[in-house]
C-alpha cells in the first residue's frame, strides 16, 4: 500500500506550520518584553 500526500495538502500543512510559528514567535517576544519591563520597574 502506497501512502503519499498530495502537493496541495503538503503545501497547506507547511503554510499552516509557518503561520503558527510566526504567531508563537510574536507572542513569545511580547511576553519576554513584558517580563523585562516588569523587572526594570521593580529594580528602581
C-alpha positions as CSV (number, residue, x, y, z in Angstrom):
1,X,0.0,0.0,0.0
2,X,1.5,3.3,-1.1
3,X,0.7,6.3,1.1
4,X,1.6,9.7,-0.2
5,X,0.5,13.3,0.4
6,X,-0.7,15.4,-2.5
7,X,1.3,18.5,-3.2
8,X,-1.6,20.8,-2.4
9,X,-2.1,19.2,1.1
10,X,1.6,19.3,1.8
11,X,1.8,23.0,0.9
12,X,-1.2,23.8,3.1
13,X,0.4,22.0,6.1
14,X,3.7,23.8,5.6
15,X,1.9,27.2,5.3
16,X,-0.1,26.5,8.5
17,X,3.1,25.5,10.3
18,X,4.8,28.6,9.2
19,X,2.0,30.9,10.2
20,X,1.7,29.2,13.6
21,X,5.4,29.6,14.2
22,X,5.2,33.3,13.3
23,X,2.3,33.8,15.8
24,X,4.2,31.9,18.5
25,X,7.4,34.0,18.0
26,X,5.4,37.2,18.2
27,X,3.7,36.1,21.4
28,X,6.9,34.9,23.0
29,X,8.6,38.2,22.2
30,X,5.7,40.1,23.7
31,X,5.8,38.1,26.9
32,X,9.6,38.5,27.1
33,X,9.3,42.3,26.7
34,X,6.6,42.4,29.4
35,X,8.8,40.4,31.8
36,X,11.9,42.6,31.1
37,X,9.8,45.8,31.6
38,X,8.4,44.4,34.9
39,X,11.9,43.6,36.1
40,X,13.1,47.1,35.2
41,X,10.3,48.7,37.1
42,X,10.8,46.6,40.2
43,X,14.6,47.3,40.1
44,X,14.2,51.0,40.5
